[in-house]
Amino acid sequence: CNMKSNDLIRVITDVREEEEYNQEFSLYPNPASQSLNIVFKNSGERYKISISGVDGKAYYSQEIRSSTSPASLSLENMTSGIYILTVDDGVNQVQRRLVIEK
């Protein structure tokens, strides 16, 4: 882990707060099969996107810079199942359920 003792990560626990943050990006399709698209409201921001299993095992992690066009994540090497997609901007962290159907 690259965190230092003075690093702060804010995990959103308030439903109203999460709804406001969720408006910053959208995902499609969900369920997905070969790829997943993420569209961000604002361009030029850096995000860490990760996908993990419900057991916590990490399957995917990538840092991206948002733009007006969708970011496409390849899911070709992943199997059918339910996963957790995490979007982290360094301050806020939001998790969404991702279903992959092959």
N, C-alpha and C positions, 0 to 999 in steps of 0.2 A: 504494500500500500504506500502511495506517495504522499499521504497526508501528514502534515505537521501539526503540532499540538495547538497552534493558533488558527488552523483552518476551521471553517464553519460551513456545515452543510445544513440546509434547511429542508426538512421533509414536510411536505404539506399534509396536514391532518384535518384541517377544516374543510368541509364539503364546499362551502361558498368560495373559499380560496382556490380549491382544486378546479372548480368550474371556470373561474376567471383564468387560471393558468392554462387549462385545456383549450381555451379559445386561441391560444398562441400557436397551436399546431393541430393538424388533423391527419388521420391515417386512413388509407384505403388500399386494397380491399381488406376486409376483415370479416370472415375468414379469408386467408390468403393461401396461395399454393406455390408459385414460383418466385414472386417478388412482392415487396411491400413498399408503398409510396408514402412519404411523409411530406406534408406541405406546411411550411412555417408562415405565420402572419408577417413577421418582420424579417428582412434580409440582412445579412452581415453578422449575425450572432453565431457564436460557437456553441455546439451542443455535443454531448456525449450520448450516443445511442447504444443501448445494450439490450440483449435478449437472453433471458435465463429460463430454465425450466422451473416448474413449480417446486422442485426439490432444491432449487438454488444453484444448480450447475449452470455455469456460464457457457453460452453457445456463440455469442456474437458481441463484439464491442468495436465501435468506430466513432471517432470524433469527426464531426462535419460542420461546415459553415452553411448557415441557412441562405437560401436565395429565393427568388420569386418562382422558380420552377421546382417541381417535386424532387426530393432526394429518393432514389430508388435503392432498396436493400435487397440483395439476392438471397432467396430462401431455398435455393436448389439443393443444398447439402443438408437441409434440415428435414426431419421426419414429421409425420402428422402428429399433432398433439396440441396441448394448451401450454402456452408460454407467457412470461411476463416481459413486456417491453418497457424499458425505463428511458425517459428523456431527462437529462440532467444539464442544466445551464450553468452549473457551478454554484448557484445559490438555491434554486428550487429543483426538486426531483419529483417527477410524476410517473406513476406506473399504470400501465393499461394491460388488460388481458388481450393476448394475441392468439388466435386459433389458426393453425396450419392444417390444411386438408389437402392431401396428395391424391 
